[in-house]
Amino acid sequence: MKRVLPIVIILIGILLRWYYINWSLPDFFHPDEVRPLYAVQEISWENLNPKFFAYGSLPIYLLKILHETGKAISPHANFFLIGRALSAFFSSLTLIVLYRFGKRFFSKQVALFSTTFLAFTVLHIQLSHFLTVDVMLTFFILLTVYFSTSIVKSFVIF
């Protein structure tokens, strides 16, 4: 049971992040969802300058690549659904990295509690359902702290 519980909690968290990510389409209720569309439309393969840097470049370029790939697969690919899937993907990865971080540097109990709290955090679930960069930023910050701590731990004896 102890080995199954973390998997169940992570899977529930992932399900909550992916469940009904198209809930308001074709309407847009989050103001940050529309602006990346304009930035992605500014990019061409001849000119990679999105002329918009408020959210950083990585999300804009990832959205451009995924949107172009989606359009190649299906001409009716929905830009916002692709962006929401990107948010849900990074949010799901955050749960996995957080569990590994807690287990490696603290204990299985800390890993389980922290992952449970994040799995059911309403704001994190909500932002996973929108094309925003907040969950992507959370993922990369957590990943940076994880690897930074790993490097420090390899050089310092605790």
Rosetta silent file (secondary structure, phi, psi, omega in degrees, C-alpha in Angstrom):
SEQUENCE: MKRVLPIVIILIGILLRWYYINWSLPDFFHPDEVRPLYAVQEISWENLNPKFFAYGSLPIYLLKILHETGKAISPHANFFLIGRALSAFFSSLTLIVLYRFGKRFFSKQVALFSTTFLAFTVLHIQLSHFLTVDVMLTFFILLTVYFSTSIVKSFVIF
SCORE:     score description
SCORE:     0.000 S_00000001
   1 L     0.000  -36.917 -178.454    0.000    0.000    0.000 S_00000001
   2 L   -65.266  -30.433  179.980    2.848    2.392    0.802 S_00000001
   3 L   -81.040  -25.862 -176.806    4.252    2.019   -2.716 S_00000001
   4 H   -82.621  -33.240 -174.666    0.886    2.441   -4.397 S_00000001
   5 H   -57.872  -47.306  177.798   -0.238    5.590   -2.541 S_00000001
   6 H   -60.749  -38.478  179.294    2.243    8.010   -4.168 S_00000001
   7 H   -64.792  -42.769  179.146    1.355    6.656   -7.605 S_00000001
   8 H   -63.095  -44.505 -179.077   -2.366    7.042   -6.896 S_00000001
   9 H   -64.691  -43.680  178.377   -1.927   10.613   -5.641 S_00000001
  10 H   -64.098  -41.446  179.402    0.200   11.597   -8.643 S_00000001
  11 H   -66.155  -38.673  175.874   -2.281    9.993  -11.040 S_00000001
  12 H   -64.185  -43.298  177.191   -5.217   11.797   -9.399 S_00000001
  13 H   -60.372  -41.589  177.997   -3.272   15.058   -9.633 S_00000001
  14 H   -65.505  -42.594  178.647   -2.545   14.418  -13.310 S_00000001
  15 H   -60.724  -42.517  178.868   -6.194   13.570  -13.952 S_00000001
  16 H   -63.340  -32.031 -179.287   -7.312   16.804  -12.296 S_00000001
  17 H   -78.039  -29.259 -177.185   -4.943   18.769  -14.514 S_00000001
  18 H   -97.420  -16.870 -175.504   -6.059   17.134  -17.772 S_00000001
  19 L   -65.077  119.646  172.372   -9.762   16.766  -17.044 S_00000001
  20 L    55.584   51.258 -179.750  -11.851   18.969  -19.348 S_00000001
  21 L   -72.189   -8.840  177.782   -9.071   21.366  -20.391 S_00000001
  22 L   -98.960   24.246 -167.111  -11.311   22.647  -23.176 S_00000001
  23 L   -58.255  -31.432 -176.245  -13.969   23.789  -20.693 S_00000001
  24 L  -113.566   -1.699 -176.575  -14.574   27.349  -21.933 S_00000001
  25 L   -66.309  138.687   14.358  -13.581   27.112  -25.562 S_00000001
  26 L   -91.131    7.108  177.502  -14.276   28.902  -27.866 S_00000001
  27 L   -86.389  155.739 -177.533  -14.598   31.682  -25.253 S_00000001
  28 L  -125.831  115.504 -176.081  -11.551   32.974  -23.395 S_00000001
  29 L  -102.145  -14.392 -179.195  -11.922   33.976  -19.772 S_00000001
  30 L  -102.187  122.225 -175.709   -8.281   34.322  -18.807 S_00000001
  31 H   -64.281  -26.086 -179.574   -6.657   37.522  -20.107 S_00000001
  32 H   -77.717   -8.551 -178.201   -3.225   35.901  -20.314 S_00000001
  33 H   -78.820  -30.637 -174.333   -4.504   33.270  -22.714 S_00000001
  34 H   -81.623  -36.448 -174.529   -5.077   35.530  -25.690 S_00000001
  35 H   -60.707  -41.037  177.410   -1.795   37.474  -25.675 S_00000001
  36 H   -61.091  -28.782  177.532    0.495   34.499  -26.503 S_00000001
  37 H   -60.791  -44.255  179.038   -1.594   33.884  -29.617 S_00000001
  38 H   -63.575  -40.181  179.782   -0.666   37.310  -30.939 S_00000001
  39 H   -65.914  -41.222  179.490    3.007   36.725  -30.119 S_00000001
  40 H   -66.516  -35.672  179.034    3.023   33.334  -31.846 S_00000001
  41 H   -69.698  -23.840  177.392    1.375   34.850  -34.917 S_00000001
  42 H   -72.628  -25.039 -175.686    4.167   37.463  -35.071 S_00000001
  43 L   -80.632  135.237  169.340    6.811   34.742  -35.409 S_00000001
  44 L  -130.720  166.763 -178.986    7.773   33.430  -38.805 S_00000001
  45 L   -71.223  -16.674  175.542   10.598   31.128  -39.733 S_00000001
  46 L   -86.417  -30.947 -179.339   12.297   34.104  -41.383 S_00000001
  47 L  -132.009  104.515 -176.190   11.849   36.390  -38.359 S_00000001
  48 L   -88.651   13.456  179.280   11.881   34.683  -34.963 S_00000001
  49 L   -85.941  112.695 -178.733   11.298   37.883  -33.003 S_00000001
  50 L   -77.301  -11.340 -178.753    7.911   37.604  -31.257 S_00000001
  51 L    58.490   28.231  179.322    8.003   41.297  -30.264 S_00000001
  52 L  -156.142  121.997 -173.125    6.652   40.261  -26.882 S_00000001
  53 L  -130.821   13.928 -177.526    8.797   39.239  -23.932 S_00000001
  54 L   -64.717  -31.448 -177.543    6.580   39.527  -20.842 S_00000001
  55 L  -104.012    4.371 -175.745    6.329   35.747  -20.426 S_00000001
  56 L    89.520  167.801 -175.019    9.790   34.849  -21.622 S_00000001
  57 H   -88.070  -35.803 -174.790   10.764   33.329  -24.931 S_00000001
  58 H   -55.824  -48.801  179.727   10.581   29.587  -24.233 S_00000001
  59 H   -60.757  -37.711 -178.417    6.765   29.405  -23.912 S_00000001
  60 H   -66.029  -45.783 -179.057    6.285   31.439  -27.090 S_00000001
  61 H   -69.792  -37.924  176.058    8.659   29.288  -29.138 S_00000001
  62 H   -61.940  -43.619  178.232    7.251   26.043  -27.702 S_00000001
  63 H   -62.646  -40.059  179.200    3.747   27.182  -28.572 S_00000001
  64 H   -62.539  -47.229 -179.547    4.840   28.083  -32.095 S_00000001
  65 H   -63.936  -45.588 -179.913    6.452   24.689  -32.662 S_00000001
  66 H   -66.771  -37.791  179.296    3.503   22.788  -31.178 S_00000001
  67 H   -66.696  -43.175  177.785    0.975   24.890  -33.081 S_00000001
  68 H   -64.459  -40.193  177.129    2.749   24.355  -36.398 S_00000001
  69 H   -64.364  -43.451  178.293    3.017   20.626  -35.669 S_00000001
  70 H   -61.699  -41.282  178.488   -0.657   20.507  -34.739 S_00000001
  71 H   -66.971  -32.221  177.753   -1.643   22.320  -37.941 S_00000001
  72 H   -69.052  -34.444  179.309    0.457   19.869  -39.971 S_00000001
  73 H   -77.197  -46.409 -179.680   -1.372   16.945  -38.370 S_00000001
  74 L  -141.119  124.506 -178.758   -4.814   18.544  -38.490 S_00000001
  75 L   -65.779  -13.890 -179.661   -5.679   21.836  -40.172 S_00000001
  76 L  -100.615   20.960 -179.434   -8.321   22.409  -37.482 S_00000001
  77 L   -61.319  130.472 -177.358   -5.837   22.239  -34.578 S_00000001
  78 L   -88.678  119.409 -178.646   -6.958   24.579  -31.817 S_00000001
  79 H   -58.077  -43.975 -176.010   -4.183   26.894  -30.646 S_00000001
  80 H   -69.897  -36.074  177.539   -5.679   27.328  -27.180 S_00000001
  81 H   -67.549  -37.766  175.949   -6.204   23.610  -26.660 S_00000001
  82 H   -63.897  -44.409  178.042   -2.583   22.983  -27.640 S_00000001
  83 H   -64.108  -39.196  177.933   -1.453   25.673  -25.171 S_00000001
  84 H   -67.487  -37.107  175.905   -3.630   24.261  -22.420 S_00000001
  85 H   -63.699  -37.634  176.474   -2.223   20.797  -23.057 S_00000001
  86 H   -62.485  -43.939  177.599    1.261   22.289  -22.708 S_00000001
  87 H   -62.846  -45.738  179.945    0.280   23.791  -19.333 S_00000001
  88 H   -63.770  -36.453  178.510   -1.277   20.526  -18.162 S_00000001
  89 H   -63.144  -49.995 -179.848    1.822   18.615  -19.285 S_00000001
  90 H   -67.780  -33.630  176.632    4.234   20.799  -17.314 S_00000001
  91 H   -65.511  -39.282  177.480    1.918   20.807  -14.318 S_00000001
  92 H   -65.748  -41.805  177.360    1.850   17.003  -14.369 S_00000001
  93 H   -63.247  -33.607  179.159    5.632   16.861  -14.577 S_00000001
  94 H   -60.932  -39.354  177.764    5.832   19.203  -11.575 S_00000001
  95 H   -60.447  -43.570 -178.521    4.028   16.618   -9.438 S_00000001
  96 H   -67.425  -45.287 -179.897    6.552   13.946  -10.374 S_00000001
  97 H   -64.842  -40.100  179.271    9.585   16.179   -9.801 S_00000001
  98 H   -62.693  -41.311  178.324    8.197   17.381   -6.464 S_00000001
  99 H   -63.629  -45.922  179.468    7.746   13.805   -5.243 S_00000001
 100 H   -63.236  -38.647  178.700   11.270   12.848   -6.280 S_00000001
 101 H   -62.847  -50.228 -179.669   12.652   16.011   -4.671 S_00000001
 102 H   -62.421  -40.718 -179.466   10.903   15.372   -1.362 S_00000001
 103 H   -68.408  -40.310 -176.466   11.876   11.708   -1.314 S_00000001
 104 H   -73.186  -40.413 -171.648   15.523   12.330   -2.179 S_00000001
 105 H  -104.239  -11.072 -179.879   16.258   15.237    0.137 S_00000001
 106 L  -128.452  -92.445  178.517   13.818   14.728    2.995 S_00000001
 107 L  -159.599  170.943  178.518   11.736   11.573    3.434 S_00000001
 108 H   -65.027  -33.939  179.447    8.966    9.581    1.818 S_00000001
 109 H   -66.289  -43.903  177.952    6.459   11.220    4.163 S_00000001
 110 H   -63.095  -42.030  178.691    7.545   14.730    3.154 S_00000001
 111 H   -61.412  -43.641 -178.937    7.420   13.701   -0.502 S_00000001
 112 H   -66.601  -44.962  179.953    3.937   12.277   -0.074 S_00000001
 113 H   -64.886  -46.680 -177.931    2.574   15.287    1.838 S_00000001
 114 H   -65.175  -40.258  178.839    4.056   17.883   -0.507 S_00000001
 115 H   -67.884  -38.144  176.700    2.877   16.035   -3.600 S_00000001
 116 H   -63.340  -44.886  179.137   -0.592   15.600   -2.105 S_00000001
 117 H   -61.497  -44.457  179.582   -0.820   19.288   -1.310 S_00000001
 118 H   -69.558  -36.578 -179.038    0.255   20.272   -4.816 S_00000001
 119 H   -59.974  -32.938 -177.451   -1.972   17.648   -6.440 S_00000001
 120 L  -109.097   12.176  177.347   -5.037   19.241   -4.831 S_00000001
 121 L   -72.810  119.036 -173.108   -3.966   22.903   -4.901 S_00000001
 122 H   -62.048  -43.055 -178.040   -6.819   24.677   -6.625 S_00000001
 123 H   -63.719  -40.216  179.801   -4.751   27.483   -8.133 S_00000001
 124 H   -67.264  -38.666  176.760   -2.251   25.070   -9.680 S_00000001
 125 H   -66.271  -43.946 -179.415   -5.087   22.976  -11.127 S_00000001
 126 H   -61.083  -46.203 -178.749   -6.832   26.091  -12.420 S_00000001
 127 H   -69.204  -20.265  175.296   -3.708   27.437  -14.112 S_00000001
 128 H   -72.812  -18.679 -179.826   -3.168   24.019  -15.695 S_00000001
 129 L   -93.168    4.248  179.398   -6.464   24.534  -17.507 S_00000001
 130 L  -125.639  157.635  174.810   -5.338   27.790  -19.103 S_00000001
 131 L   -82.172   80.156  177.529   -2.669   28.757  -21.573 S_00000001
 132 L  -128.815  166.615 -177.069   -0.470   30.504  -19.009 S_00000001
 133 L  -100.590   -0.695 -174.667    3.212   30.270  -18.198 S_00000001
 134 H   -63.779  -43.629  179.955    2.894   30.036  -14.408 S_00000001
 135 H   -71.558  -32.207  175.651    2.890   26.246  -14.161 S_00000001
 136 H   -65.780  -41.656  177.346    5.744   26.027  -16.651 S_00000001
 137 H   -62.824  -43.140  177.679    7.710   28.488  -14.533 S_00000001
 138 H   -59.447  -43.452  178.830    6.945   26.465  -11.400 S_00000001
 139 H   -59.729  -49.285 -176.752    8.212   23.326  -13.100 S_00000001
 140 H   -69.589  -32.893  175.395   11.493   24.891  -14.196 S_00000001
 141 H   -65.957  -46.988  179.237   12.087   26.538  -10.805 S_00000001
 142 H   -62.831  -40.942  178.252   11.499   23.241   -9.010 S_00000001
 143 H   -64.454  -39.166  177.861   13.726   21.408  -11.479 S_00000001
 144 H   -64.724  -44.641  178.365   16.469   24.010  -10.985 S_00000001
 145 H   -64.097  -40.524  179.218   16.270   23.703   -7.198 S_00000001
 146 H   -59.942  -51.539 -178.214   16.309   19.902   -7.488 S_00000001
 147 H   -71.973  -33.892  176.202   19.444   19.798   -9.636 S_00000001
 148 H   -63.988  -43.530  178.250   21.152   22.620   -7.719 S_00000001
 149 H   -65.796  -36.827  176.909   20.573   20.784   -4.464 S_00000001
 150 H   -62.319  -42.004  179.630   21.850   17.582   -6.047 S_00000001
 151 H   -65.649  -45.582  179.277   25.060   19.312   -7.093 S_00000001
 152 H   -63.362  -41.945 -179.488   25.587   20.846   -3.661 S_00000001
 153 H   -65.297  -29.918  179.633   24.849   17.549   -1.939 S_00000001
 154 H   -73.191  -23.118 -179.352   27.403   15.753   -4.097 S_00000001
 155 H   -98.762  -22.342 -175.818   30.149   18.154   -2.951 S_00000001
 156 L  -113.751  136.011  177.322   29.140   18.636    0.690 S_00000001
 157 L   -90.640  120.129  179.067   28.861   15.894    3.245 S_00000001
 158 L   -90.775    0.000    0.000   25.706   16.350    5.308 S_00000001
